[in-house]
Amino acid sequence: MPALLLTAIPAMAEDKPKLDRNDPSAVRCKRLEVTGSLVRKERVCKTNAEWRAISEQQNRDADDLITRSRAGMNPSG
């Protein structure tokens, strides 16, 4: 019976569709540093679309911060 189980596993693996690494629904895991720790890292898994949305939001936040800081430095009022 174990031989039957071993032959069934590769057949099930072949039925699974392979995703392109750049597919928006493909899951990627990253190891992120934990704030306050010098060595601890946390593994976070998200889809490519989620990572892209996070990156875009961080870019918007950084642009907003720069714009606000420049506006505060201009003595126009």
CORFEN-V275999 format. One record per backbone hydrogen bond with DSSP energy under -0.5 kcal/mol. CO is the residue of the C=O (numbers start at 1). NH is the residue of the N-H. If there is no record, write none. Layout:
# CORFEN-V275999
co = [CO | CO]
nh = [NH | NH]
This chain:
# CORFEN-V275999
co = [1 | 2 | 3 | 4 | 5 | 6 | 7 | 8 | 9 | 10 | 11 | 12 | 13 | 20 | 23 | 24 | 26 | 28 | 30 | 30 | 32 | 33 | 34 | 40 | 42 | 42 | 44 | 46 | 47 | 48 | 49 | 50 | 51 | 52 | 53 | 54 | 55 | 56 | 57 | 58 | 59 | 60 | 61 | 62 | 63 | 64 | 65 | 66 | 67 | 68 | 69 | 70 | 73 | 74]
nh = [5 | 6 | 7 | 8 | 9 | 10 | 11 | 12 | 13 | 14 | 15 | 16 | 16 | 23 | 26 | 49 | 48 | 46 | 32 | 44 | 42 | 35 | 37 | 34 | 32 | 44 | 30 | 28 | 51 | 52 | 53 | 54 | 55 | 56 | 57 | 58 | 59 | 60 | 61 | 62 | 63 | 64 | 65 | 66 | 67 | 68 | 69 | 70 | 71 | 72 | 73 | 74 | 75 | 76]
